[in-house]
Amino acid sequence: MAKSDELVKYITERVVHYIDTPKDERKGRTKAKEPWTMKWFGMIPFAVSLWVGKKEKAMDSQGKMQKRSSSRKG
């Protein structure tokens, strides 16, 4: 019987503490979840995605420059 009383006491203390904390503080306490690729493989996928993004951006800017130069000729 004593264990159940302790359990009820512990649960009520936790609930009261939860209710007493402001909502903003509770939201700030939660951690952002890291992506599964980062969790499984570390920084390598992140680095590759940055590298690919830079390549695509460079290709897009080159394609726009070529379109501009070809439209000026005609």
N, C-alpha and C positions, 0 to 999 in steps of 0.2 A: 504494500500500500504506500510506503514511503517513496518508492521510486516514481510512481505515477503522480504523486503530489509534487515532486521535484520537477518532473517533466512539464506539468501544467504551469508551474511557477516560471520555469524557463521560457516556455512558449509565450506566456502573457507578458513577460519582461521584454522579449524580442518584439512582440506586436506593439506594445506601448512605445518602445524606442523608435520603431518604424513610423508610427503615427506622429510622434513628437518632432521628428526631423522635417524640415521644410522640403517641399517638392523639388525645388531647384537643386538643393544639396543632394537629394537622392538621385536625380538625373545626372548630376555631375560625377557621381561616384562610379557609374558604370563604365567599363572599358570598351574601347572600340575593338571589334573583332578583326583580327588580321586575316587576309586572304589565304585560302588553302594552299595556293602555290608558294607563298612566302613561308608558310608553316612547314611544308614538306620539303622544299628545295632551297630555301634561304634567299639570298640576294640575286642569284643567277637569273631567275625569270624576270625579276624587276629590271635588271641591267639590260637584258635582251629586249624587253619591251621598250625601254628608253632608246636603245640603239635603233630598233626598227622604226620607232616613231620619228626619230631624227632623219632617217633615210627617206621615209615617206614624205616628210615635210620638204626635204631638199628636192625630191623628185617633183613634187607638186609645184614648187616655186620655179624650177627649171622649165616645166611644161607650160606654165603661164608666161614665162619670159619668151619662149619660142613662139607661142601663139601671138603675143604682142608684136614681136619682130616680123613675123610672117604677114600679119594684117597690115603693117605699115608699108610693106613692099608693094602690096597689090592695090 
